[in-house]
Amino acid sequence: MGSFHKIKVGDTVINSIDWEMTPELTFGTYESWGGRERVRNNDERIYYFFIDSWGEKPKLCLMERAIKHAKIIAEISAPPELVKSCVDSQGEVAFYDRSFAINDDIRSWLIEHVLDDGDSGLVNPLEDLVTHEDMGLKLPVWDGTLDAGDFLALPSEAAELTDDDVAELIKKWNFFDGKLNPVGRFTNHLHDNDQLSIVDQRTGLMWQRSGIDITSIRSINKKIMEINNNGFCDYLDWRLPSIEEAMSLMEHGPNEKDIHLNSNFSKEQPFIFTSAQRRPGGYWFVDYKQGRAFWSSGTIPGGFGRLCRNV
């Protein structure tokens, strides 16, 4: 690790910039069993620069990282053309892979203009802001009834599915998928269980309104175990949805949050893990932002989680 430069973030001086660390390497260092030996203790913090290209415009950011801790602490006002050039050099990338390592040009610019005795005005600390998401029109309160007259039990078992299998099941259940079944419609009967969960009377499933932040396949099951050990909404049997269950929440058109979900669900989990693996390799996800099912390796950065349970 390289620690030869310092940066001032607000009133805090950081002198442990790690030029070797990248978004990709963090999963091997902090998430996998094999990488733990690189970290001396749970309280150790490292700092590295990376490009966040998830929004409309890519940003140069400073990350604070540790075991079970990741936080963007500052945005750096770098020349836009310099940041864009770094992103463009990545070539074609997938929707779920938009965090990039900096290149030599950005590193040189940081050393010359920002670090050590450079311009601290180019460093914009990020405060922890509490935001209140609009959760849409109020749902009817669930009264404990399961069957609304058209109850439909979807497959819930973990499965191994080919591309053709997924295309077939999407059409079988008439799920909307912008590519595979753009005319699809699936009717839900959503009810408010409490401020943290929603019951779909049609499928007999209880869902998290929000869910789990982005993580890798290596750690998603561990996070689910922690949730069930602690209890969530007084239940201990939360699980990943099957691809059918996850697709059942897909709405035909995007809501006011620009996501294909009922607006009572949070927009902060735009694409989620399912319990289905892909044959011959990979994992199946449901993407409510793009309105589709897709597969990927499930590693970097992985996906979000929205857990369910049978009522």
C-alpha positions in Angstrom: 0.0 0.0 0.0 1.2 3.5 -0.8 0.9 6.2 1.8 3.0 9.1 0.5 0.5 11.9 0.1 -2.1 13.6 2.3 -5.4 15.3 1.7 -7.5 17.6 3.8 -11.3 16.8 3.9 -12.9 19.5 5.9 -11.0 19.7 9.2 -9.6 16.2 8.8 -6.2 15.4 7.4 -5.9 12.0 5.8 -2.3 10.7 5.1 -3.0 7.2 4.0 -4.0 7.3 0.4 -3.8 3.9 -1.2 -2.9 4.2 -4.9 -3.2 0.4 -5.4 -6.8 0.0 -4.2 -9.6 -0.1 -6.7 -13.4 -0.8 -6.5 -12.7 -4.2 -7.9 -10.0 -5.1 -5.4 -12.1 -4.1 -2.4 -14.2 -7.2 -2.8 -11.1 -9.4 -2.7 -9.7 -7.5 0.3 -12.8 -7.0 2.4 -15.6 -9.3 1.3 -13.9 -12.7 0.5 -12.4 -15.1 3.1 -9.2 -15.3 1.2 -8.4 -11.5 1.3 -8.8 -10.9 5.0 -5.1 -11.3 5.8 -4.3 -8.0 3.9 -6.3 -6.1 6.6 -4.6 -5.9 10.0 -7.7 -5.3 12.1 -11.4 -4.4 11.9 -10.7 -0.7 12.8 -8.2 0.0 10.0 -9.3 2.5 7.4 -7.9 2.9 4.0 -8.7 5.7 1.4 -8.6 5.6 -2.3 -9.8 7.6 -5.3 -12.2 6.2 -7.9 -14.7 7.3 -10.6 -18.4 7.0 -9.7 -20.2 6.7 -13.0 -23.6 5.7 -11.8 -25.2 9.1 -12.3 -25.7 11.3 -15.3 -22.2 12.6 -15.0 -19.1 10.7 -13.7 -17.5 12.0 -10.6 -14.1 11.7 -9.0 -14.6 10.5 -5.4 -12.6 9.7 -2.3 -13.7 6.4 -0.6 -13.2 5.4 3.0 -13.1 1.6 3.3 -12.8 -0.9 6.1 -14.3 -4.3 7.0 -18.1 -3.9 6.8 -17.6 -0.2 6.1 -17.7 1.7 2.9 -18.4 5.5 2.6 -17.7 8.1 0.0 -16.4 11.0 2.1 -15.7 13.6 -0.6 -16.1 14.5 -4.2 -13.2 16.1 -6.0 -13.8 19.0 -8.5 -11.6 17.5 -11.2 -11.7 18.8 -14.8 -14.8 17.1 -16.4 -12.8 16.2 -19.6 -10.2 14.4 -17.5 -12.8 12.3 -15.7 -14.7 11.6 -18.9 -11.6 10.5 -20.6 -10.9 8.0 -17.8 -14.5 6.6 -18.2 -14.3 6.4 -22.0 -11.1 4.4 -21.7 -13.0 1.6 -19.9 -14.7 0.7 -23.2 -18.3 -0.8 -23.2 -19.4 -1.7 -19.7 -22.4 -3.4 -18.2 -25.1 -1.4 -16.4 -24.1 -3.0 -13.1 -20.4 -2.2 -13.4 -19.9 1.6 -13.3 -17.3 2.2 -10.6 -13.8 2.6 -12.1 -10.2 2.8 -11.0 -8.5 6.2 -11.7 -5.9 6.3 -14.5 -2.4 7.8 -14.4 -3.6 11.2 -15.8 -6.0 11.6 -12.8 -3.4 10.5 -10.3 -0.9 13.1 -11.7 -3.6 15.8 -11.6 -4.4 15.0 -8.0 -0.8 15.1 -6.9 -0.2 18.4 -8.7 -3.4 20.2 -7.8 -5.0 18.7 -4.7 -2.8 16.6 -2.5 -0.3 17.8 0.2 -0.2 21.6 -0.2 -2.7 21.7 -3.1 -6.0 23.5 -3.4 -8.3 22.2 -0.6 -11.1 24.1 -2.2 -11.3 21.4 -4.8 -12.2 18.8 -2.1 -16.0 18.8 -1.3 -16.8 16.8 1.9 -20.0 14.9 1.8 -22.3 15.2 4.8 -24.6 12.4 6.0 -27.9 13.8 4.8 -31.2 12.3 6.0 -33.6 12.1 3.1 -37.2 11.2 3.1 -38.3 9.3 0.1 -41.8 9.8 -1.2 -43.5 6.4 -0.7 -46.4 7.1 -3.0 -50.2 6.8 -2.4 -51.1 5.1 0.8 -51.9 1.4 0.5 -54.9 -0.3 2.1 -53.9 -1.9 5.4 -53.5 -5.7 5.3 -56.2 -7.4 7.4 -54.5 -10.9 7.5 -56.5 -12.2 4.5 -54.5 -14.1 1.9 -56.9 -15.0 -0.9 -58.4 -12.0 -2.7 -60.2 -14.4 -5.2 -57.3 -14.9 -7.6 -54.5 -16.2 -5.3 -51.5 -17.5 -7.2 -48.6 -19.4 -5.6 -45.5 -18.7 -7.6 -42.5 -21.1 -7.6 -40.3 -20.2 -4.6 -37.5 -22.8 -4.9 -34.0 -21.8 -5.8 -33.4 -23.0 -9.4 -30.8 -23.2 -12.1 -32.2 -21.7 -15.3 -31.0 -21.1 -18.8 -31.7 -18.0 -20.8 -34.5 -19.9 -22.6 -36.0 -21.0 -19.3 -36.2 -17.4 -18.1 -37.7 -16.2 -21.3 -40.3 -19.0 -21.1 -41.3 -18.3 -17.5 -41.7 -14.6 -18.1 -44.2 -15.2 -20.8 -45.9 -18.1 -18.8 -46.7 -15.8 -15.9 -47.3 -12.7 -18.1 -44.6 -10.7 -16.4 -43.5 -7.4 -18.0 -40.0 -7.5 -19.4 -39.0 -4.6 -21.8 -37.2 -7.0 -24.1 -38.7 -10.5 -23.6 -42.4 -9.6 -23.0 -43.2 -5.9 -23.4 -46.9 -6.5 -23.4 -46.8 -8.4 -20.1 -49.0 -7.4 -17.1 -49.1 -9.1 -13.7 -51.7 -8.0 -11.2 -50.7 -7.5 -7.6 -52.9 -6.8 -4.5 -50.5 -4.8 -2.4 -51.4 -4.0 1.2 -49.5 -2.0 3.9 -48.3 -4.4 6.7 -46.2 -1.7 8.5 -43.8 1.0 7.6 -41.1 -1.6 6.8 -43.0 -4.3 4.8 -45.7 -4.8 2.2 -48.0 -7.9 1.7 -49.0 -8.9 -1.8 -52.4 -10.7 -1.3 -52.2 -12.1 -4.8 -49.0 -14.1 -4.2 -49.1 -14.5 -0.4 -45.7 -12.9 -0.1 -44.5 -10.3 2.4 -41.8 -7.9 1.0 -39.3 -5.5 2.4 -40.2 -2.0 1.4 -36.5 -1.3 1.0 -33.8 -3.9 1.4 -30.1 -4.6 1.4 -27.4 -2.2 0.0 -25.3 -3.3 -2.9 -23.1 -6.2 -2.1 -21.5 -9.3 -3.7 -22.8 -12.8 -4.0 -20.1 -13.7 -1.4 -21.8 -11.7 1.3 -25.5 -11.6 0.5 -26.3 -14.8 2.2 -24.3 -13.7 5.3 -26.4 -10.5 5.4 -29.6 -12.5 5.2 -28.5 -14.7 8.0 -27.8 -11.6 10.1 -31.2 -10.2 9.4 -32.9 -13.5 10.4 -30.8 -13.8 13.5 -31.8 -10.3 14.6 -35.4 -10.5 13.3 -37.1 -8.1 10.9 -40.7 -7.1 11.4 -40.7 -9.8 14.1 -40.0 -12.6 11.6 -37.0 -14.8 11.2 -37.6 -16.5 7.8 -36.7 -13.8 5.2 -35.1 -15.1 2.0 -34.1 -14.1 -1.5 -37.1 -14.2 -3.9 -37.2 -16.7 -6.8 -36.9 -15.0 -10.2 -40.7 -15.5 -10.6 -41.4 -13.8 -7.3 -39.1 -10.9 -8.0 -40.6 -10.4 -11.5 -44.1 -10.4 -10.0 -43.4 -6.9 -8.6 -42.3 -5.5 -12.1 -44.7 -2.9 -13.3 -45.3 -2.2 -17.0 -44.3 1.4 -16.9 -41.9 3.4 -14.6 -43.4 5.3 -11.7 -42.6 8.9 -10.8 -39.3 7.7 -9.3 -38.4 6.3 -12.8 -38.5 2.7 -11.7 -40.7 -0.2 -12.6 -42.1 -0.7 -9.1 -45.1 0.3 -7.1 -44.1 3.7 -5.6 -44.5 2.3 -2.0 -41.3 0.4 -2.6 -38.0 2.2 -2.2 -36.1 3.2 -5.4 -32.8 2.6 -3.6 -32.7 -1.1 -4.6 -32.9 -0.7 -8.4 -31.7 -4.2 -9.3 -31.9 -7.2 -7.0 -30.5 -10.7 -6.5 -32.8 -13.6 -7.0 -32.2 -17.1 -5.7 -31.8 -18.4 -9.3 -28.5 -19.4 -10.7 -27.9 -19.3 -14.4 -26.9 -22.3 -16.4 -24.1 -22.6 -17.6 -22.8 -19.9 -15.2 -23.8 -16.7 -13.3 -26.7 -15.5 -11.3 -30.1 -14.1 -12.3 -31.1 -10.6 -11.2 -34.3 -8.5 -11.7 -33.6 -4.9 -12.8 -36.5 -2.5 -11.9 -34.7 0.5 -13.4 -34.4 -1.0 -16.9 -37.5 -3.2 -16.6 -35.9 -6.6 -17.3 -34.3 -9.7 -16.0 -30.6 -10.1 -16.6 -27.7 -12.3 -15.5 -24.2 -11.5 -14.4 -21.4 -13.0 -12.4 -22.8 -11.5 -9.2 -19.4 -10.3 -7.9 -18.5 -6.7 -8.7 -20.3 -4.8 -7.5 -23.1 -7.5 -7.4 -26.6 -6.4 -6.7 -29.0 -5.1 -4.1 -31.4 -7.3 -2.0 -35.1 -7.0 -1.5 -36.1 -10.0 0.7 -39.5 -11.7 0.9 -41.2 -14.4 3.0 -44.3 -16.5 2.8 -47.1 -15.1 4.8 
